[in-house]
């Protein structure tokens, strides 16, 4: 499912920038906790702090900085939080699909995967949202994912990996584990941290900020496309929020200086589809489990 890394495009966007960056957010509400059996049976649904407190603050920050992002949300949120999804969309951001309840995607059978994709697309369509992008919970697609996604009208996906390229007709714009807030903060990412850094211990927001700054400098220097990935439920703590904001302020400055193009995936995908040749051999998917 992967191709060796090779060429990268010389320019991104009509401004002839050598680098592009997409800000993304994953998960919303209690969907993932329900899937993992962590949600207390007597706790009410539809009032999750990531929607009621974190999301408005994030949307306000993005508006202030003049940045537009891609939000990958679970389909269940179309039932629990339709107004929040419409607010995201009406604010100029892209809504993508992230499973029905954040199911671990690599373990799904073809029939389960098809059912979950169809259910989420249908429910989101009912509230007036048509997702074109997909990010698999767990970071990995299945062998059947590209065909199933194309058949449902998806145009792009974002699994774990590096570079950019195509799977069939799908544009693939991967994320890297080291550029995710959850990689630094959550205990359950301990095995992945140990594999990459040599230590399973959670790391501080300071370490995350250092990595984000280094990644932004690297993409300006080397060109290509970079994905930043945050989780609203992790960004309510003030020190974490300030790290996120600081990185996005740096990104805004780079965009204003004409050094990078910052855009949601849907706009990146339109650019790639108009000139696919430079993207044909730049994709390397990551088989790591998380």
Buried (B, 14 or more C-beta within 10 A) or exposed (E): BBBEBBEBBEBBBEEEBBBBBBBBBBBBBBBBBBBEEEBEEEEEEEEBEBBEEBBEBBBEBBEEBEBBBBBBBBBBBBBBBBEBBBBBBEBEBBBBBBBBBBBBBBEBEEEEBBEBBBBBBEBBEEBEBEBBBBBBBBBBBBEBBBBBBBEBEBBBBBBBBBBBBBBEBBBBBBBBBBBBBBBBBBEEBEEBBEEBBEEEEBBEBEEBBEBBEEBBEEBBEEBBBBBBBBBBBBBBEEEBBEBBBBBBBBBBEBBEEEBBBBBBBBBBBEBBBEEEEBBEBBBBBBEBBB
